[in-house]
Amino acid sequence: MLDYGRIMIQARLAKMDERGASAVEYGLLVAGIAAVIVAVVFLLGNQIQGAFTETNTCISNKTC
């Protein structure tokens, strides 16, 4: 009976360890996605800003 209790406690602790590992993996995944977004914004920022400026000017002057 004592062995059964020990096995159950170890099983619960193993599940908690897996949850912690999953949280770390999701955190790394989110950090990676954020890094990609930041890189794209820095690389394409001027082009995107130019497109919005051109569109705004076109709409304001009604020359589209």
N, CA, C and O atoms as a DFTB+ gen file, in Angstrom:
256 C
 N C O
     1  1       0.828      -1.196       0.000
     2  2       0.000       0.000       0.000
     3  2       0.868       1.252       0.000
     4  3       0.533       2.243      -0.650
     5  1       1.950       1.212       0.708
     6  2       2.861       2.346       0.772
     7  2       3.518       2.586      -0.591
     8  3       3.751       3.729      -0.986
     9  1       3.812       1.502      -1.297
    10  2       4.397       1.626      -2.631
    11  2       3.422       2.287      -3.597
    12  3       3.824       3.084      -4.445
    13  1       2.150       1.958      -3.468
    14  2       1.135       2.557      -4.336
    15  2       1.097       4.077      -4.144
    16  3       1.037       4.830      -5.116
    17  1       1.132       4.511      -2.906
    18  2       1.135       5.948      -2.610
    19  2       2.361       6.627      -3.182
    20  3       2.266       7.726      -3.728
    21  1       3.497       5.993      -3.063
    22  2       4.738       6.549      -3.594
    23  2       4.661       6.660      -5.121
    24  3       5.094       7.658      -5.697
    25  1       4.114       5.641      -5.762
    26  2       3.969       5.662      -7.220
    27  2       3.032       6.783      -7.651
    28  3       3.306       7.471      -8.634
    29  1       1.944       6.975      -6.938
    30  2       0.989       8.034      -7.282
    31  2       1.619       9.418      -7.123
    32  3       1.410      10.300      -7.956
    33  1       2.386       9.601      -6.055
    34  2       3.057      10.893      -5.840
    35  2       4.062      11.152      -6.945
    36  3       4.152      12.272      -7.447
    37  1       4.814      10.145      -7.329
    38  2       5.797      10.306      -8.397
    39  2       5.119      10.609      -9.728
    40  3       5.640      11.390     -10.525
    41  1       3.974      10.006      -9.973
    42  2       3.231      10.268     -11.214
    43  2       2.753      11.717     -11.251
    44  3       2.825      12.364     -12.296
    45  1       2.270      12.226     -10.135
    46  2       1.821      13.624     -10.095
    47  2       2.991      14.578     -10.286
    48  3       2.869      15.581     -10.990
    49  1       4.121      14.271      -9.665
    50  2       5.291      15.122      -9.828
    51  2       5.779      15.095     -11.275
    52  3       6.227      16.121     -11.786
    53  1       5.703      13.964     -11.934
    54  2       6.111      13.866     -13.334
    55  2       5.206      14.723     -14.212
    56  3       5.683      15.371     -15.144
    57  1       3.906      14.733     -13.924
    58  2       2.988      15.572     -14.694
    59  2       3.306      17.045     -14.491
    60  3       3.246      17.830     -15.438
    61  1       3.643      17.425     -13.272
    62  2       3.994      18.815     -13.003
    63  2       5.262      19.200     -13.755
    64  3       5.368      20.318     -14.261
    65  1       6.217      18.288     -13.832
    66  2       7.439      18.568     -14.570
    67  2       7.141      18.769     -16.045
    68  3       7.732      19.640     -16.683
    69  1       6.232      17.974     -16.594
    70  2       5.866      18.123     -17.999
    71  2       5.163      19.445     -18.242
    72  3       5.364      20.067     -19.286
    73  1       4.354      19.880     -17.311
    74  2       3.671      21.167     -17.461
    75  2       4.691      22.294     -17.491
    76  3       4.585      23.222     -18.293
    77  1       5.671      22.206     -16.617
    78  2       6.711      23.235     -16.586
    79  2       7.494      23.263     -17.885
    80  3       7.805      24.333     -18.407
    81  1       7.811      22.086     -18.408
    82  2       8.539      22.015     -19.674
    83  2       7.690      22.576     -20.807
    84  3       8.208      23.267     -21.684
    85  1       6.404      22.289     -20.800
    86  2       5.524      22.813     -21.842
    87  2       5.452      24.331     -21.776
    88  3       5.454      25.001     -22.808
    89  1       5.390      24.870     -20.575
    90  2       5.335      26.321     -20.421
    91  2       6.608      26.963     -20.957
    92  3       6.554      28.008     -21.605
    93  1       7.746      26.344     -20.690
    94  2       9.010      26.877     -21.197
    95  2       9.042      26.804     -22.716
    96  3       9.494      27.741     -23.374
    97  1       8.566      25.701     -23.277
    98  2       8.546      25.559     -24.729
    99  2       7.634      26.602     -25.372
   100  3       7.994      27.196     -26.388
   101  1       6.473      26.825     -24.796
   102  2       5.576      27.843     -25.342
   103  2       6.182      29.232     -25.198
   104  3       6.033      30.071     -26.086
   105  1       6.858      29.475     -24.097
   106  2       7.530      30.765     -23.914
   107  2       8.595      30.999     -24.967
   108  3       8.706      32.100     -25.505
   109  1       9.383      29.969     -25.268
   110  2      10.403      30.083     -26.310
   111  2       9.774      30.288     -27.679
   112  3      10.295      31.044     -28.498
   113  1       8.670      29.626     -27.925
   114  2       7.975      29.784     -29.194
   115  2       7.456      31.212     -29.367
   116  3       7.597      31.803     -30.438
   117  1       6.861      31.757     -28.320
   118  2       6.356      33.136     -28.369
   119  2       7.506      34.118     -28.554
   120  3       7.387      35.076     -29.318
   121  1       8.620      33.885     -27.860
   122  2       9.781      34.763     -28.003
   123  2      10.334      34.707     -29.420
   124  3      10.745      35.731     -29.965
   125  1      10.349      33.522     -30.019
   126  2      10.822      33.391     -31.401
   127  2       9.926      34.124     -32.381
   128  3      10.414      34.796     -33.290
   129  1       8.625      34.001     -32.203
   130  2       7.682      34.693     -33.085
   131  2       7.830      36.204     -32.936
   132  3       7.799      36.934     -33.927
   133  1       7.991      36.673     -31.702
   134  2       8.180      38.106     -31.470
   135  2       9.459      38.596     -32.134
   136  3       9.482      39.692     -32.696
   137  1      10.516      37.804     -32.079
   138  2      11.786      38.196     -32.708
   139  2      11.623      38.308     -34.221
   140  3      12.173      39.219     -34.839
   141  1      10.872      37.388     -34.815
   142  2      10.634      37.437     -36.260
   143  2       9.834      38.686     -36.621
   144  3      10.136      39.349     -37.613
   145  1       8.830      39.009     -35.831
   146  2       8.012      40.203     -36.100
   147  2       8.863      41.458     -36.016
   148  3       8.765      42.335     -36.874
   149  1       9.697      41.551     -34.985
   150  2      10.572      42.721     -34.830
   151  2      11.526      42.830     -36.012
   152  3      11.740      43.925     -36.532
   153  1      12.099      41.714     -36.442
   154  2      13.025      41.732     -37.576
   155  2      12.331      42.195     -38.855
   156  3      12.892      42.985     -39.615
   157  1      11.119      41.708     -39.092
   158  2      10.379      42.102     -40.297
   159  2      10.053      43.590     -40.253
   160  3      10.155      44.275     -41.270
   161  1       9.664      44.090     -39.096
   162  2       9.335      45.516     -38.978
   163  2      10.570      46.367     -39.247
   164  3      10.476      47.381     -39.938
   165  1      11.723      45.974     -38.718
   166  2      12.940      46.740     -38.965
   167  2      13.375      46.664     -40.423
   168  3      13.839      47.658     -40.982
   169  1      13.230      45.494     -41.046
   170  2      13.669      45.342     -42.426
   171  2      12.726      46.006     -43.425
   172  3      13.182      46.589     -44.409
   173  1      11.443      45.928     -43.187
   174  2      10.457      46.426     -44.147
   175  2       9.747      47.689     -43.683
   176  3       8.809      48.144     -44.338
   177  1      10.175      48.260     -42.569
   178  2       9.478      49.407     -41.987
   179  2       9.371      50.594     -42.925
   180  3       8.298      51.183     -43.054
   181  1      10.471      50.957     -43.586
   182  2      10.453      52.119     -44.475
   183  2       9.556      51.881     -45.684
   184  3       8.853      52.792     -46.120
   185  1       9.574      50.671     -46.228
   186  2       8.721      50.367     -47.377
   187  2       7.250      50.416     -46.998
   188  3       6.425      50.934     -47.751
   189  1       6.926      49.879     -45.834
   190  2       5.527      49.892     -45.382
   191  2       5.089      51.317     -45.097
   192  3       3.974      51.703     -45.447
   193  1       5.953      52.107     -44.464
   194  2       5.612      53.500     -44.179
   195  2       5.411      54.269     -45.482
   196  3       4.496      55.086     -45.580
   197  1       6.249      54.019     -46.477
   198  2       6.088      54.678     -47.777
   199  2       4.770      54.324     -48.434
   200  3       4.105      55.186     -49.008
   201  1       4.397      53.083     -48.355
   202  2       3.119      52.660     -48.953
   203  2       1.945      53.346     -48.268
   204  3       1.011      53.792     -48.935
   205  1       1.984      53.435     -46.940
   206  2       0.894      54.105     -46.225
   207  2       0.880      55.600     -46.528
   208  3      -0.190      56.189     -46.686
   209  1       2.044      56.213     -46.611
   210  2       2.123      57.645     -46.915
   211  2       1.579      57.915     -48.314
   212  3       0.819      58.861     -48.522
   213  1       1.972      57.084     -49.260
   214  2       1.493      57.243     -50.631
   215  2      -0.024      57.074     -50.710
   216  3      -0.703      57.830     -51.405
   217  1      -0.542      56.093     -50.005
   218  2      -1.994      55.870     -49.994
   219  2      -2.720      57.040     -49.353
   220  3      -3.758      57.479     -49.847
   221  1      -2.177      57.546     -48.253
   222  2      -2.780      58.687     -47.558
   223  2      -2.787      59.919     -48.454
   224  3      -3.789      60.632     -48.515
   225  1      -1.691      60.177     -49.142
   226  2      -1.613      61.320     -50.043
   227  2      -2.599      61.181     -51.190
   228  3      -3.259      62.142     -51.585
   229  1      -2.685      59.978     -51.709
   230  2      -3.613      59.707     -52.807
   231  2      -5.058      59.954     -52.393
   232  3      -5.843      60.547     -53.134
   233  1      -5.391      59.486     -51.191
   234  2      -6.768      59.667     -50.694
   235  2      -7.028      61.146     -50.394
   236  3      -8.100      61.665     -50.708
   237  1      -6.055      61.819     -49.792
   238  2      -6.248      63.223     -49.424
   239  2      -6.414      64.102     -50.651
   240  3      -7.241      65.015     -50.639
   241  1      -5.651      63.853     -51.712
   242  2      -5.729      64.670     -52.909
   243  2      -6.779      64.175     -53.898
   244  3      -7.032      64.818     -54.917
   245  1      -7.377      63.054     -53.602
   246  2      -8.404      62.442     -54.468
   247  2      -7.875      62.256     -55.887
   248  3      -8.567      62.531     -56.867
   249  1      -6.634      61.783     -55.973
   250  2      -6.025      61.588     -57.293
   251  2      -5.905      60.113     -57.649
   252  3      -5.213      59.770     -58.608
   253  1      -6.538      59.264     -56.926
   254  2      -6.406      57.831     -57.165
   255  2      -7.227      57.365     -58.352
   256  3      -7.218      56.178     -58.679
